[in-house]
Amino acid sequence: MEGGQAKVHNVKVIPNEDCVPKHKLLVMDMQFNTTKRWHKKFEPRVHVWKLMEKHTHTHTHNRFTALLEYVRDYPGEQVPER
Protein backbone atom coordinates (compact mmCIF):
# COMPACT_ATOMS: atom_id res chain seq x y z
CA MET A 1 0.00 0.00 0.00
CA GLU A 2 1.07 3.54 -0.59
CA GLY A 3 2.57 5.60 2.21
CA GLY A 4 3.84 2.64 4.23
CA GLN A 5 0.44 1.81 5.67
CA ALA A 6 0.85 -1.97 5.35
CA LYS A 7 3.66 -4.42 4.61
CA VAL A 8 3.10 -7.67 2.73
CA HIS A 9 5.33 -10.73 3.36
CA ASN A 10 5.34 -14.38 2.26
CA VAL A 11 2.97 -14.13 -0.69
CA LYS A 12 2.08 -17.52 -2.16
CA VAL A 13 -0.38 -18.76 -4.76
CA ILE A 14 -1.98 -22.09 -3.89
CA PRO A 15 -2.10 -24.14 -7.12
CA ASN A 16 -5.18 -26.14 -8.08
CA GLU A 17 -7.40 -24.26 -5.60
CA ASP A 18 -10.05 -22.39 -7.54
CA CYS A 19 -11.84 -20.03 -5.18
CA VAL A 20 -13.68 -18.26 -8.03
CA PRO A 21 -13.58 -19.24 -11.73
CA LYS A 22 -10.38 -17.99 -13.42
CA HIS A 23 -8.86 -16.97 -10.05
CA LYS A 24 -6.35 -18.66 -7.77
CA LEU A 25 -6.15 -18.62 -3.98
CA LEU A 26 -3.57 -16.11 -2.73
CA VAL A 27 -2.13 -16.39 0.79
CA MET A 28 0.01 -13.70 2.41
CA ASP A 29 1.13 -12.21 5.71
CA MET A 30 0.23 -8.55 6.15
CA GLN A 31 1.54 -6.21 8.82
CA PHE A 32 -0.43 -3.02 9.45
CA ASN A 33 0.87 0.06 11.21
CA THR A 34 -1.45 0.86 14.07
CA THR A 35 -0.48 4.39 14.93
CA LYS A 36 -2.99 6.49 16.77
CA ARG A 37 -4.21 9.50 14.85
CA TRP A 38 -4.18 12.71 16.82
CA HIS A 39 -6.99 15.10 16.10
CA LYS A 40 -6.39 18.77 15.46
CA LYS A 41 -6.80 20.89 18.55
CA PHE A 42 -10.33 22.24 18.75
CA GLU A 43 -10.65 26.00 18.58
CA PRO A 44 -14.06 27.34 19.52
CA ARG A 45 -15.86 29.46 16.96
CA VAL A 46 -16.32 33.18 17.44
CA HIS A 47 -19.66 33.91 19.06
CA VAL A 48 -20.86 37.21 17.64
CA TRP A 49 -23.18 37.94 20.56
CA LYS A 50 -20.19 37.74 22.91
CA LEU A 51 -18.27 40.46 21.03
CA MET A 52 -20.08 43.07 23.10
CA GLU A 53 -18.21 41.87 26.19
CA LYS A 54 -15.01 43.86 26.72
CA HIS A 55 -12.69 40.88 27.29
CA THR A 56 -13.97 38.97 24.21
CA HIS A 57 -13.89 42.08 22.04
CA THR A 58 -10.27 42.86 23.01
CA HIS A 59 -9.12 39.26 22.58
CA THR A 60 -10.74 38.95 19.12
CA HIS A 61 -9.41 42.34 18.01
CA ASN A 62 -5.85 41.39 19.03
CA ARG A 63 -6.05 38.07 17.17
CA PHE A 64 -7.30 39.69 13.97
CA THR A 65 -4.70 42.45 14.21
CA ALA A 66 -1.93 39.86 14.54
CA LEU A 67 -3.34 37.90 11.61
CA LEU A 68 -3.51 41.03 9.47
CA GLU A 69 0.13 41.85 10.28
CA TYR A 70 1.12 38.30 9.30
CA VAL A 71 -0.74 38.61 5.98
CA ARG A 72 0.84 41.99 5.25
CA ASP A 73 4.34 40.54 5.80
CA TYR A 74 3.59 37.55 3.52
CA PRO A 75 5.46 37.94 0.20
CA GLY A 76 2.35 37.15 -1.91
CA GLU A 77 -0.39 39.60 -2.82
CA GLN A 78 -0.36 43.00 -1.15
CA VAL A 79 -3.04 43.93 1.37
CA PRO A 80 -4.15 47.56 0.98
CA GLU A 81 -3.51 49.89 3.90
CA ARG A 82 -6.52 51.35 5.68
C-alpha positions in Angstrom: 0.0 0.0 0.0 1.1 3.5 -0.6 2.6 5.6 2.2 3.8 2.6 4.2 0.4 1.8 5.7 0.8 -2.0 5.3 3.7 -4.4 4.6 3.1 -7.7 2.7 5.3 -10.7 3.4 5.3 -14.4 2.3 3.0 -14.1 -0.7 2.1 -17.5 -2.2 -0.4 -18.8 -4.8 -2.0 -22.1 -3.9 -2.1 -24.1 -7.1 -5.2 -26.1 -8.1 -7.4 -24.3 -5.6 -10.0 -22.4 -7.5 -11.8 -20.0 -5.2 -13.7 -18.3 -8.0 -13.6 -19.2 -11.7 -10.4 -18.0 -13.4 -8.9 -17.0 -10.1 -6.3 -18.7 -7.8 -6.1 -18.6 -4.0 -3.6 -16.1 -2.7 -2.1 -16.4 0.8 0.0 -13.7 2.4 1.1 -12.2 5.7 0.2 -8.5 6.2 1.5 -6.2 8.8 -0.4 -3.0 9.5 0.9 0.1 11.2 -1.5 0.9 14.1 -0.5 4.4 14.9 -3.0 6.5 16.8 -4.2 9.5 14.8 -4.2 12.7 16.8 -7.0 15.1 16.1 -6.4 18.8 15.5 -6.8 20.9 18.6 -10.3 22.2 18.7 -10.7 26.0 18.6 -14.1 27.3 19.5 -15.9 29.5 17.0 -16.3 33.2 17.4 -19.7 33.9 19.1 -20.9 37.2 17.6 -23.2 37.9 20.6 -20.2 37.7 22.9 -18.3 40.5 21.0 -20.1 43.1 23.1 -18.2 41.9 26.2 -15.0 43.9 26.7 -12.7 40.9 27.3 -14.0 39.0 24.2 -13.9 42.1 22.0 -10.3 42.9 23.0 -9.1 39.3 22.6 -10.7 39.0 19.1 -9.4 42.3 18.0 -5.9 41.4 19.0 -6.1 38.1 17.2 -7.3 39.7 14.0 -4.7 42.4 14.2 -1.9 39.9 14.5 -3.3 37.9 11.6 -3.5 41.0 9.5 0.1 41.9 10.3 1.1 38.3 9.3 -0.7 38.6 6.0 0.8 42.0 5.2 4.3 40.5 5.8 3.6 37.6 3.5 5.5 37.9 0.2 2.4 37.1 -1.9 -0.4 39.6 -2.8 -0.4 43.0 -1.1 -3.0 43.9 1.4 -4.1 47.6 1.0 -3.5 49.9 3.9 -6.5 51.4 5.7 
